[in-house]
Amino acid sequence: MYNGAEIMHPRDRNLSKMKLTANNFDHTVLVFRERQAGVSVVYDPLENSYSYNAYCVETKLLKELYSVEFDFLEDALTAINDEFGNWEKSDLAAKPGCGSCAAKGH
């Protein structure tokens, strides 16, 4: 018997658990100790197109640990949330400094 609860496609259910979303990826990262993971926008002037870089860096050494480019934002968000989704979410807009730059220190 239908109890009135909204029926969700499994893919949509997974999206609702994502820490990084299309609404917050430009000012939110995932952090664990001295590591930061997120999604950045990359512009290619030769192709006049944008792509999305799913990344993880070691913030003290400024060393890239993970970097994959995707054509679609949803794919980049899924990759980051699948790989680093258990890390703590950090809102960079709430911190003073230079935005999402890993060099800003914590």
C-alpha positions as a Python dict, from the first residue, in 0.01 Angstrom:
ca = {
    (1, 'M'): (0, 0, 0),
    (2, 'Y'): (131, 345, -93),
    (3, 'N'): (192, 555, 219),
    (4, 'G'): (228, 891, 43),
    (5, 'A'): (608, 899, 65),
    (6, 'E'): (785, 1039, -237),
    (7, 'I'): (932, 773, -463),
    (8, 'M'): (1290, 855, -562),
    (9, 'H'): (1500, 705, -833),
    (10, 'P'): (1813, 542, -675),
    (11, 'R'): (2037, 786, -862),
    (12, 'D'): (1847, 1083, -714),
    (13, 'R'): (1870, 927, -368),
    (14, 'N'): (2249, 915, -404),
    (15, 'L'): (2259, 1279, -520),
    (16, 'S'): (2071, 1388, -208),
    (17, 'K'): (2353, 1243, 9),
    (18, 'M'): (2625, 1431, -177),
    (19, 'K'): (2822, 1684, 25),
    (20, 'L'): (2943, 1874, -280),
    (21, 'T'): (2663, 1979, -513),
    (22, 'A'): (2607, 2205, -812),
    (23, 'N'): (2489, 2469, -564),
    (24, 'N'): (2798, 2469, -341),
    (25, 'F'): (3100, 2327, -527),
    (26, 'D'): (3236, 2673, -608),
    (27, 'H'): (3275, 2765, -240),
    (28, 'T'): (3285, 2431, -58),
    (29, 'V'): (3557, 2166, -26),
    (30, 'L'): (3601, 1842, 165),
    (31, 'V'): (3885, 1832, 418),
    (32, 'F'): (4066, 1564, 614),
    (33, 'R'): (4373, 1658, 816),
    (34, 'E'): (4601, 1846, 574),
    (35, 'R'): (4413, 1737, 262),
    (36, 'Q'): (4153, 1922, 61),
    (37, 'A'): (3930, 1778, -214),
    (38, 'G'): (3694, 1964, -441),
    (39, 'V'): (3587, 2053, -792),
    (40, 'S'): (3719, 2347, -991),
    (41, 'V'): (3622, 2491, -1327),
    (42, 'V'): (3883, 2481, -1604),
    (43, 'Y'): (3863, 2696, -1918),
    (44, 'D'): (4036, 2592, -2240),
    (45, 'P'): (4079, 2903, -2458),
    (46, 'L'): (4183, 2697, -2761),
    (47, 'E'): (3860, 2497, -2752),
    (48, 'N'): (3656, 2781, -2601),
    (49, 'S'): (3509, 2529, -2357),
    (50, 'Y'): (3489, 2452, -1986),
    (51, 'S'): (3558, 2130, -1800),
    (52, 'Y'): (3553, 2033, -1434),
    (53, 'N'): (3858, 1919, -1239),
    (54, 'A'): (3798, 1683, -949),
    (55, 'Y'): (4104, 1721, -728),
    (56, 'C'): (4268, 1641, -397),
    (57, 'V'): (4574, 1829, -271),
    (58, 'E'): (4798, 1807, 33),
    (59, 'T'): (4767, 2163, 159),
    (60, 'K'): (5091, 2196, 355),
    (61, 'L'): (5314, 2076, 71),
    (62, 'L'): (5080, 2200, -205),
    (63, 'K'): (5112, 1859, -368),
    (64, 'E'): (4845, 1730, -603),
    (65, 'L'): (4734, 1380, -499),
    (66, 'Y'): (4436, 1329, -731),
    (67, 'S'): (4323, 1511, -1043),
    (68, 'V'): (4071, 1405, -1306),
    (69, 'E'): (3900, 1630, -1562),
    (70, 'F'): (3538, 1576, -1659),
    (71, 'D'): (3322, 1731, -1930),
    (72, 'F'): (3019, 1740, -1702),
    (73, 'L'): (2988, 1886, -1353),
    (74, 'E'): (2769, 1599, -1231),
    (75, 'D'): (3044, 1348, -1316),
    (76, 'A'): (3309, 1548, -1129),
    (77, 'L'): (3083, 1587, -825),
    (78, 'T'): (3004, 1216, -822),
    (79, 'A'): (3376, 1127, -840),
    (80, 'I'): (3465, 1356, -548),
    (81, 'N'): (3172, 1253, -332),
    (82, 'D'): (3235, 882, -399),
    (83, 'E'): (3605, 907, -320),
    (84, 'F'): (3609, 1168, -39),
    (85, 'G'): (3245, 1194, 73),
    (86, 'N'): (3322, 1086, 429),
    (87, 'W'): (3549, 1389, 481),
    (88, 'E'): (3432, 1703, 660),
    (89, 'K'): (3263, 1970, 450),
    (90, 'S'): (3421, 2316, 474),
    (91, 'D'): (3260, 2636, 343),
    (92, 'L'): (3536, 2855, 203),
    (93, 'A'): (3302, 3152, 160),
    (94, 'A'): (3278, 3173, 538),
    (95, 'K'): (3657, 3201, 578),
    (96, 'P'): (3859, 3518, 525),
    (97, 'G'): (4125, 3495, 255),
    (98, 'C'): (4150, 3414, -110),
    (99, 'G'): (3862, 3176, -171),
    (100, 'S'): (3938, 2815, -258),
    (101, 'C'): (4315, 2856, -285),
    (102, 'A'): (4483, 2571, -98),
    (103, 'A'): (4779, 2801, -34),
    (104, 'K'): (4575, 3008, 212),
    (105, 'G'): (4652, 2767, 498),
    (106, 'H'): (4413, 2647, 765),
}
